[in-house]
Amino acid sequence: MYIIEKPYVSEYMISSIINHDWAVLDNETIEYCGLEEDVLNLWSSEKATEYYLKQEFPLILSNSENAISWVVENLPKSNLTQYIKTFKDKVLFRDTFKEMYPDFYYTSLEYLDINYVEKEEYTYPLALKPSVGYLNFGVRMINEVAEWEPNVKRLHKEIATNKSKYNENVVNSTIILIEEVIKGTDFSVDAYYDRNGEPMIFNIFKRLYREDDKINEKLYVTNATIIMEHLQEFTSLLEEIGKKLKIKNFPLNLELRINEAGKIVPLEVNPLRFANWCVSDIAKYAWGFNIYEYFESQKHPDWSTILQNAKPLTYYASLVDIPKGFPKSSVRDFNFNGYLDNFSNVFEVRRVNFKANPLFGVVFGSTSDDDEIEMILSKEQGAFIT
């Protein structure tokens, strides 16, 4: 079953669901997205609950972690809920797998105690974040002790402003995680555990950031070299995680970092979904398969054949975000035509409701020129806002 939730679902995902008549949970978001009920195989909450309570390893996929609330509330004792709770709680996740990474420093504290800690005792740089979070909510990077107080003030403001926006199963700032910042390269991995507990990877992205924003990724890039270099080691990591929790029938997005010494450090596991903003759909352009069809049929990509036939291109999903400090209330539209003048090969432009979200859209494309990737990464959006 699919659970469609805010903030964004792609037409490609929806058309895949409709074409195969896959079951979809009937909820308020269906109407919000403008989807016609008669074209979807809708399951009521009661029907879905009755069905999945009988499943030892329920198989559910969503486009958003907002779907977690339904699963936790309706299938509270299922294996699926236990996986979700372990991964969503960053402190519990760190505790569960600390034997794998004994040198990684982290600690936690009550949110109300954050103003009274001995901040000079920490080793900087460090990251400050709610233990249960989503879409980089509340994440603060602190490079030195002098930055502690202004960042804590911003954290308080962000939490107060968005307190009622998310369900507590999706975002919960009761506990704050403090952890060391590791220098290295960030990756995003779309994967699932099949009915036998074997992990299978659909996408491996490098996550690239603007120089002035090390929290919000700007570009997801992938190519045959990235897949070949990391497929086996990331699969091995997933196998280790899966064995620890005895995982079966579970889709996820794994965010990790490879440090300067070449060691892999998991940052977080995002349950029930693949990469944010449906950027996972790029697999149809880069690798020629539909990730939703593969997921539903429990099919494993034949990476050996795919990589042998792969074109020497880098594929990207560019997040066209609203510049920091830009007053959203004054934005009327974004000039994509002008913005894309210097892009060499754009497959698709997906517009996002920028009034309700932090970006204008997502651009899918490819290039054989590394300089073009740098251009996209550094390109200023402000000049194209009307």
Residue pairs with C-beta under 8 A, 6 or more apart in sequence:
1 22
1 23
1 24
1 25
1 43
1 48
1 51
1 52
1 59
1 60
1 61
2 17
2 22
2 23
2 24
2 25
2 60
2 61
2 62
3 24
3 25
3 27
3 60
3 61
3 62
3 67
3 70
3 71
3 272
4 14
4 24
4 25
4 27
4 29
4 30
4 33
4 35
4 62
4 63
4 64
5 27
5 29
5 62
5 63
5 64
5 65
5 66
5 67
6 29
6 32
6 64
6 66
6 356
7 64
7 66
7 135
7 352
7 356
7 357
8 63
8 64
8 277
8 278
8 352
8 353
8 357
9 33
9 63
9 64
9 278
10 63
10 278
10 281
10 350
12 278
12 281
12 284
13 63
13 278
13 281
13 292
14 33
14 35
16 22
16 290
16 292
16 293
17 24
17 40
17 292
18 39
18 40
20 293
20 296
21 41
22 41
22 296
23 41
23 42
23 43
23 48
24 30
24 40
24 41
24 42
24 43
25 42
25 43
25 45
25 48
25 67
25 70
26 37
26 42
26 43
26 44
26 45
27 45
27 70
30 37
30 40
30 42
43 51
45 70
45 74
48 74
49 74
49 75
52 58
52 60
52 74
52 75
52 78
52 80
53 75
53 78
55 78
56 79
57 79
57 80
57 195
57 248
57 249
57 250
58 71
58 75
58 78
58 79
58 80
58 249
59 195
59 249
60 67
60 71
60 80
60 272
61 251
61 272
61 273
61 292
61 295
62 272
62 273
63 273
63 278
64 273
65 88
65 134
65 170
65 270
65 271
65 272
65 273
66 134
66 166
66 167
66 170
67 272
67 273
68 84
68 88
68 167
68 169
68 170
68 271
68 272
69 167
69 169
69 170
71 78
71 80
71 81
71 84
71 272
72 81
72 84
72 85
72 169
73 169
75 81
79 246
79 248
80 249
80 250
82 245
83 245
83 247
83 250
83 271
84 169
84 271
84 272
85 92
86 92
86 93
86 96
86 245
87 93
87 252
87 268
87 269
87 270
87 271
88 132
88 169
88 170
88 271
89 131
89 132
90 129
90 131
90 132
90 133
90 177
90 268
91 106
91 108
91 131
91 175
91 177
92 131
93 266
93 268
93 269
94 104
94 106
94 177
94 179
96 244
96 245
97 241
97 244
97 266
98 104
100 240
101 265
101 266
104 179
104 180
104 182
104 265
105 123
105 179
105 180
106 177
106 178
106 179
106 180
107 177
107 178
107 179
108 131
108 175
108 176
108 177
108 178
109 117
109 175
109 176
109 178
110 174
110 175
110 176
111 130
111 159
111 173
111 174
111 175
111 176
114 152
114 155
114 176
115 152
119 145
119 148
120 145
122 145
122 178
123 180
124 142
124 143
124 144
124 145
125 141
125 142
125 143
125 144
125 180
125 181
126 142
126 178
126 179
126 180
126 181
127 139
127 140
127 141
127 142
127 177
127 178
127 179
127 180
127 181
128 138
128 139
128 140
128 141
128 142
128 151
128 152
128 155
128 176
128 177
128 178
129 138
129 139
129 140
129 176
129 177
129 179
130 137
130 138
130 159
130 171
130 172
130 173
130 175
130 176
130 177
131 172
131 173
131 174
131 175
131 176
131 177
132 168
132 169
132 170
132 171
132 172
132 173
132 175
133 139
133 171
134 166
134 170
134 171
135 276
135 358
136 215
136 216
137 158
137 162
137 166
137 171
138 155
138 158
138 159
138 171
138 173
139 215
140 151
140 152
140 154
140 155
141 151
141 181
141 214
141 215
142 148
142 151
159 173
162 171
165 171
182 257
182 259
182 265
183 259
183 260
184 257
184 258
184 259
184 260
184 265
185 206
185 257
185 258
186 206
186 207
186 209
186 217
186 255
186 256
186 257
186 267
187 204
187 205
187 206
187 207
187 230
187 234
187 255
187 256
187 257
187 258
188 203
188 204
188 205
188 207
188 217
188 220
188 253
188 254
188 255
188 275
189 201
189 203
189 204
189 205
189 234
189 238
189 253
189 254
189 255
189 256
190 201
190 202
190 203
190 252
190 253
190 274
190 275
190 280
190 283
190 291
191 199
191 200
191 201
191 202
191 234
191 238
191 251
191 252
191 253
191 254
192 199
192 200
192 202
192 249
192 250
192 251
192 252
192 295
193 199
193 200
193 238
193 242
193 247
193 248
193 249
193 250
193 252
194 200
194 248
194 249
194 298
194 300
195 248
195 249
195 298
196 248
197 242
197 243
197 246
197 247
197 248
198 300
199 235
199 238
199 239
199 242
200 300
200 301
201 231
201 234
201 235
201 238
201 301
201 303
202 274
202 280
202 283
202 291
202 294
202 295
202 301
203 222
203 274
203 275
203 280
203 282
203 283
203 291
204 222
204 226
204 227
204 230
204 231
204 234
205 220
205 221
205 222
205 226
205 275
205 279
205 317
206 220
206 221
206 222
206 226
207 217
207 219
207 220
207 255
208 217
208 218
208 219
208 220
208 221
208 373
208 377
209 215
209 216
209 217
209 218
209 377
210 218
210 377
210 378
211 378
212 324
213 324
216 319
216 321
216 358
217 319
218 318
218 319
218 321
218 376
218 377
219 316
219 317
219 318
219 319
219 373
219 376
219 377
220 275
220 279
220 282
220 316
220 317
220 319
221 314
221 315
221 316
221 373
222 282
222 286
222 314
222 315
222 316
223 286
223 310
223 312
223 313
223 314
223 315
224 307
224 310
224 312
227 303
227 307
228 307
231 303
233 264
234 254
234 256
234 264
237 254
237 256
237 264
237 266
238 254
241 247
241 266
241 269
250 271
251 271
251 272
251 273
251 274
251 295
252 269
252 270
252 271
252 272
252 273
252 274
253 269
253 270
253 273
253 274
253 275
253 276
253 280
254 266
254 268
254 269
254 270
255 266
255 267
255 268
255 269
255 270
256 264
256 265
256 266
256 267
257 264
257 265
257 267
258 264
258 265
259 265
274 280
274 291
277 317
277 319
277 350
277 352
277 359
277 362
278 350
278 362
279 317
279 319
279 362
279 364
280 291
281 291
281 364
282 315
282 316
282 317
282 364
283 289
283 290
283 291
284 290
284 291
285 315
285 347
285 364
285 366
286 310
286 313
286 315
286 366
287 301
287 306
287 310
288 306
289 301
289 306
293 299
294 300
294 301
311 366
312 368
313 366
313 367
313 368
314 366
314 367
314 368
314 370
314 373
315 364
315 365
315 366
316 363
316 364
316 365
316 366
316 367
316 373
316 376
317 362
317 363
317 364
318 362
318 363
318 364
318 365
318 376
319 359
319 362
320 334
320 336
320 339
320 359
320 360
320 361
320 362
320 363
320 381
321 358
321 359
321 360
321 381
322 328
322 331
322 354
322 358
322 359
322 360
322 381
323 380
323 381
323 382
323 385
326 382
326 385
328 354
328 355
331 354
331 355
331 385
331 386
332 386
333 385
333 386
334 354
334 360
334 361
334 381
334 384
334 385
334 386
335 384
335 385
335 386
336 349
336 351
336 360
336 361
336 363
336 384
338 384
339 379
339 381
339 384
340 346
340 349
340 363
342 372
342 375
342 379
343 363
343 365
343 372
343 376
344 365
344 367
344 369
344 372
345 365
345 366
345 367
346 363
346 364
346 365
347 364
347 365
347 366
348 363
348 364
349 361
349 362
349 363
349 364
350 361
350 362
350 363
350 364
351 360
351 361
352 359
352 360
352 361
352 362
354 360
354 361
360 381
367 373
